Amino acid sequence: MTKTLLIVAHIPSPNTRTLCDAVVRGASHPDIDGIAVVAKTPFETTPEDVLAADGIILGTTENLGYMSGALKDFFDRCYYPVLEKKQGLPYAAYIRAGHDGTGTRRAIETIVTGLRWRAIQKPLVCRGEWDPQFEDQCEELGMMMAAGLESGVF
């Protein structure tokens, strides 16, 4: 049975596109079978996409100490339609933060706590000036989530 990993990523710049592509690459690793990877922007993602997902990875920029408006819009549109149906959904998040990412992390955690989603790890915060290691960290995040879904750990 194929499981679906939904990646909802705000990608306003070449660097954030690189991070999203790295997550997709990791989740699509050739050693992982039975995982359909679906990557969409927050504006493209519908409640039906979340309802069809077996796991979700959220990607956002830090905007004025908060998540992107695009990711907030995603939560605004999808929160109530999925609230009762997707409790326990395994999720992970990555944040491209120019500062420390604390407010962004807290905002995401507050919303997913209300949704009763289950974190597979603390949010990955790609903090400060661009570092090529961010790409490797995001690829590893995608691979870990997909492998966990494949094996039934998540």
Rosetta silent file (secondary structure, phi, psi, omega in degrees, C-alpha in Angstrom):
SEQUENCE: MTKTLLIVAHIPSPNTRTLCDAVVRGASHPDIDGIAVVAKTPFETTPEDVLAADGIILGTTENLGYMSGALKDFFDRCYYPVLEKKQGLPYAAYIRAGHDGTGTRRAIETIVTGLRWRAIQKPLVCRGEWDPQFEDQCEELGMMMAAGLESGVF
SCORE:     score description
SCORE:     0.000 S_00000001
   1 L     0.000  127.423  178.940    0.000    0.000    0.000 S_00000001
   2 L   -78.748  136.222  175.043    1.403    3.377   -1.016 S_00000001
   3 E  -106.919  151.601 -177.771    1.530    6.097    1.627 S_00000001
   4 E  -109.051  127.254  172.893    1.461    9.791    0.816 S_00000001
   5 E  -106.779  117.035  179.504    3.941   12.317    2.163 S_00000001
   6 E   -97.225  127.662  175.815    2.703   15.864    1.662 S_00000001
   7 E  -112.673  118.288  179.564    5.270   18.665    1.606 S_00000001
   8 E  -111.967  106.959 -171.660    3.782   22.135    2.056 S_00000001
   9 E  -132.051  129.453  172.604    6.542   24.667    1.447 S_00000001
  10 L   -82.840  122.971 -172.485    6.637   28.415    1.019 S_00000001
  11 L  -129.960   69.748 -176.390    9.292   29.050   -1.654 S_00000001
  12 L   -82.354   -2.491 -174.853    9.654   32.797   -2.315 S_00000001
  13 L  -144.601  165.127  175.164   13.368   32.680   -3.233 S_00000001
  14 H   -58.265  -37.541  179.687   15.977   30.498   -4.945 S_00000001
  15 H   -66.316  -41.182  179.656   17.337   29.456   -1.524 S_00000001
  16 H   -72.036  -28.410  172.877   13.939   28.346   -0.244 S_00000001
  17 H   -64.327  -41.961  178.383   13.373   26.486   -3.545 S_00000001
  18 H   -59.638  -42.104  179.783   16.694   24.714   -2.902 S_00000001
  19 H   -65.244  -45.268  179.190   15.503   23.667    0.568 S_00000001
  20 H   -62.800  -44.573  178.505   12.177   22.356   -0.731 S_00000001
  21 H   -60.189  -36.365  178.758   13.901   20.483   -3.543 S_00000001
  22 H   -66.214  -41.535  177.766   16.254   18.924   -0.986 S_00000001
  23 H   -61.650  -45.898  179.219   13.313   17.713    1.134 S_00000001
  24 H   -61.853  -43.416  179.636   11.676   16.207   -1.966 S_00000001
  25 H   -60.447  -45.178  178.744   14.964   14.579   -3.019 S_00000001
  26 H   -64.034  -42.701 -178.959   15.402   13.009    0.414 S_00000001
  27 H   -68.714  -23.872 -178.720   11.798   11.816    0.563 S_00000001
  28 L   -98.814   17.554 -177.682   12.159   10.331   -2.923 S_00000001
  29 L   -52.610  137.556 -176.482   15.358    8.411   -2.126 S_00000001
  30 L   -62.966  -19.137  178.533   15.582    5.279   -4.314 S_00000001
  31 L   -82.190   -5.793 -178.754   15.973    3.006   -1.275 S_00000001
  32 L  -104.734  124.430 -178.529   12.537    4.059    0.016 S_00000001
  33 L  -112.469  154.813  171.147    9.537    2.278   -1.513 S_00000001
  34 L    77.278   19.940  178.722    5.825    2.834   -1.299 S_00000001
  35 E  -121.110  119.877  172.920    5.875    6.573   -0.630 S_00000001
  36 E   -91.805  120.438 -178.655    4.156    9.021   -2.977 S_00000001
  37 E   -98.336  123.813  178.906    5.719   12.452   -2.476 S_00000001
  38 E  -121.158  118.098  179.530    3.439   15.418   -3.157 S_00000001
  39 E  -114.652  127.445 -179.328    4.982   18.900   -2.912 S_00000001
  40 E  -141.194  158.193  171.770    2.804   22.000   -3.068 S_00000001
  41 L   -77.214  161.723  177.907    2.928   25.613   -2.024 S_00000001
  42 L   -57.990  -36.286 -178.971    0.708   26.599    0.897 S_00000001
  43 L   -69.853  -27.755  179.510   -1.637   28.439   -1.489 S_00000001
  44 L   -82.166  -23.753 -172.720   -2.051   25.322   -3.687 S_00000001
  45 L   -76.254  133.712 -179.705   -2.668   22.931   -0.791 S_00000001
  46 L  -112.774  164.175  173.579   -6.266   22.032    0.006 S_00000001
  47 H   -56.182  -34.047  179.126   -7.858   20.282    2.974 S_00000001
  48 H   -62.834  -35.262  176.490   -8.312   17.258    0.670 S_00000001
  49 H   -62.478  -43.014  179.973   -4.534   17.096    0.215 S_00000001
  50 H   -67.827  -41.431  179.495   -4.070   16.937    3.985 S_00000001
  51 H   -62.668  -29.536  179.503   -6.841   14.365    4.372 S_00000001
  52 L   -84.594   -8.104 -174.124   -5.071   12.158    1.796 S_00000001
  53 L   -87.114  145.342  173.291   -1.676   12.470    3.530 S_00000001
  54 L   -99.935  -12.164  177.319   -0.072    9.928    5.846 S_00000001
  55 E  -163.250  158.556 -177.184    2.589   12.454    6.897 S_00000001
  56 E  -143.454  139.936  172.492    3.329   16.123    6.294 S_00000001
  57 E  -119.110  128.074 -179.771    6.397   18.337    6.192 S_00000001
  58 E  -104.971  132.842  177.117    5.891   22.079    6.560 S_00000001
  59 E  -125.926  132.634 -178.371    8.428   24.551    5.184 S_00000001
  60 E  -149.676  160.155  168.950    8.368   28.272    5.848 S_00000001
  61 E   -90.709  160.672  171.498   10.412   31.392    6.052 S_00000001
  62 L   -89.214  118.280 -179.974   10.653   33.429    9.207 S_00000001
  63 E  -120.804  110.141 -179.929    8.710   36.626    8.537 S_00000001
  64 L    52.925   40.582  178.539    8.835   39.282   11.241 S_00000001
  65 L    75.394   18.220 -178.223    9.320   36.568   13.861 S_00000001
  66 E  -140.300  172.856  175.414    6.392   34.524   12.583 S_00000001
  67 L   -68.579  165.538  177.365    5.632   31.940    9.887 S_00000001
  68 L   -62.894  152.666  175.039    5.045   33.133    6.341 S_00000001
  69 H   -60.837  -32.032  178.904    1.629   34.539    5.529 S_00000001
  70 H   -63.312  -45.477  179.508    1.320   31.757    2.951 S_00000001
  71 H   -68.074  -36.833  176.822    1.693   29.024    5.593 S_00000001
  72 H   -62.230  -41.454  176.611   -0.699   30.879    7.900 S_00000001
  73 H   -59.630  -43.352  176.445   -3.203   30.987    5.020 S_00000001
  74 H   -55.272  -49.976  179.870   -2.794   27.212    4.609 S_00000001
  75 H   -63.231  -41.374  179.749   -3.593   26.685    8.293 S_00000001
  76 H   -58.906  -40.587 -177.328   -6.532   29.124    8.145 S_00000001
  77 H   -80.780  -29.834 -171.229   -8.116   27.209    5.250 S_00000001
  78 H  -103.076  -16.390 -172.104   -7.302   23.677    6.359 S_00000001
  79 H   -53.789  -63.199 -174.099   -7.535   23.737   10.164 S_00000001
  80 H   -69.405  -37.720  178.251  -11.226   22.999   10.736 S_00000001
  81 H   -63.178  -23.596 -178.446  -11.782   20.686    7.738 S_00000001
  82 H  -109.498   -8.392 -171.644   -9.010   18.342    8.970 S_00000001
  83 L   -49.203  -54.486 -175.020   -9.214   18.889   12.744 S_00000001
  84 L   -83.122  -17.435 -171.800  -11.200   15.814   13.725 S_00000001
  85 L   -98.360  -17.732 -174.005  -10.005   13.569   10.892 S_00000001
  86 L  -122.633   27.305  176.223   -6.193   13.847   11.006 S_00000001
  87 L   -61.050  138.703 -179.750   -5.348   13.686   14.699 S_00000001
  88 L    86.106    0.495  179.497   -1.996   11.975   15.210 S_00000001
  89 L   -58.343  123.570  178.018   -0.731   12.910   11.729 S_00000001
  90 E   -70.990  135.581 -179.700    3.076   12.749   11.864 S_00000001
  91 E  -139.475  159.485  170.868    4.657   16.039   10.879 S_00000001
  92 E  -140.674  162.589  179.467    7.988   17.766   10.637 S_00000001
  93 E  -142.982  149.335  170.088    8.871   21.368    9.865 S_00000001
  94 E  -131.514  144.235 -174.219   11.794   23.334    8.580 S_00000001
  95 E  -127.577  126.869  172.489   12.239   27.073    8.930 S_00000001
  96 E   -94.670  103.892 -171.033   14.504   29.340    6.924 S_00000001
  97 E  -114.071  125.368  173.263   15.247   31.961    9.566 S_00000001
  98 L   -75.206  -26.231  178.667   17.248   35.123    9.181 S_00000001
  99 L  -109.387 -123.022 -175.461   17.173   35.497   12.957 S_00000001
 100 L  -104.953  -11.133  176.839   16.598   32.738   15.492 S_00000001
 101 L    76.950    0.493 -174.332   13.306   31.197   14.297 S_00000001
 102 H   -61.231  -48.362 -178.783   11.873   31.029   17.828 S_00000001
 103 H   -65.092  -38.180  179.210    8.622   32.860   17.109 S_00000001
 104 H   -65.250  -47.616  178.755    8.070   30.930   13.910 S_00000001
 105 H   -58.745  -46.652 -178.363    8.681   27.588   15.622 S_00000001
 106 H   -62.045  -41.056 -179.558    6.357   28.516   18.493 S_00000001
 107 H   -63.883  -45.614  178.602    3.580   29.605   16.108 S_00000001
 108 H   -62.924  -46.449 -178.273    3.721   26.353   14.130 S_00000001
 109 H   -62.462  -35.326  178.035    3.855   24.249   17.285 S_00000001
 110 H   -63.326  -46.230 -178.431    0.844   26.069   18.731 S_00000001
 111 H   -67.667  -46.080 -177.808   -1.283   25.371   15.666 S_00000001
 112 H   -70.447  -25.234  172.956   -0.242   21.730   15.237 S_00000001
 113 H   -64.169  -41.821  176.744   -0.817   21.136   18.941 S_00000001
 114 H   -63.636  -35.744  177.494   -4.411   22.249   18.382 S_00000001
 115 H   -75.656  -14.802 -177.125   -4.622   19.884   15.409 S_00000001
 116 L    65.042   35.007  173.508   -3.149   17.126   17.603 S_00000001
 117 L   -79.631  158.516 -173.933   -0.495   16.303   15.011 S_00000001
 118 E  -112.339  117.444  179.482    2.560   14.372   16.212 S_00000001
 119 E   -71.747  134.769  175.300    6.040   15.836   15.746 S_00000001
 120 L   -88.585  -16.332  175.834    8.669   13.370   14.566 S_00000001
 121 L  -168.185  169.661  174.013   11.410   15.771   15.731 S_00000001
 122 L   -65.039  149.957  178.357   11.887   19.393   16.744 S_00000001
 123 L   -55.803  139.670  175.598   11.577   21.807   13.824 S_00000001
 124 E   -80.781  120.697  179.771   14.743   22.172   11.771 S_00000001
 125 E  -109.515  112.928  176.535   15.798   25.822   11.908 S_00000001
 126 E   -91.345   92.437 -165.058   18.120   26.918    9.100 S_00000001
 127 E  -101.252  140.714  170.945   19.323   30.024   10.907 S_00000001
 128 L    85.331 -155.047  179.375   21.371   33.024    9.851 S_00000001
 129 L   -60.207  152.781 -179.426   23.372   33.538    6.685 S_00000001
 130 L   -56.992  132.855  178.256   22.926   30.933    3.957 S_00000001
 131 L  -129.598  126.810  179.631   24.891   27.770    4.686 S_00000001
 132 L   -56.093  -21.984  177.922   25.154   24.932    2.133 S_00000001
 133 H   -65.239  -22.483  178.156   24.606   22.495    5.035 S_00000001
 134 H   -56.761  -40.342 -179.135   20.964   23.636    5.137 S_00000001
 135 H   -62.760  -45.100  178.613   20.383   21.684    1.933 S_00000001
 136 H   -62.744  -41.241 -179.427   21.864   18.490    3.428 S_00000001
 137 H   -64.483  -39.677  179.125   19.808   18.915    6.611 S_00000001
 138 H   -70.070  -38.388  176.845   16.596   19.315    4.629 S_00000001
 139 H   -61.999  -42.567  178.377   17.384   16.298    2.461 S_00000001
 140 H   -63.449  -39.266  177.942   17.955   14.248    5.607 S_00000001
 141 H   -60.744  -47.625  178.513   14.641   15.479    7.043 S_00000001
 142 H   -60.860  -42.551 -179.454   12.744   14.356    3.935 S_00000001
 143 H   -65.364  -42.349 -178.976   14.508   10.997    3.928 S_00000001
 144 H   -64.123  -42.906 -179.725   13.839   10.390    7.619 S_00000001
 145 H   -64.942  -46.139 -179.179   10.137   11.191    7.303 S_00000001
 146 H   -64.209  -42.561  179.655    9.687    8.998    4.209 S_00000001
 147 H   -64.833  -39.629  177.597   11.658    6.104    5.730 S_00000001
 148 H   -64.714  -39.455  176.194    9.623    6.361    8.931 S_00000001
 149 H   -66.873  -42.545 -179.619    6.368    6.258    6.987 S_00000001
 150 H   -59.465  -43.302 -175.112    7.618    3.340    4.888 S_00000001
 151 H   -83.919   -9.405 -178.992    8.601    1.309    7.955 S_00000001
 152 L    84.915    7.862  178.559    5.485    2.186    9.953 S_00000001
 153 L   -68.777  -35.778  179.462    7.438    3.985   12.688 S_00000001
 154 L  -105.469    0.000    0.000    5.412    7.158   12.082 S_00000001
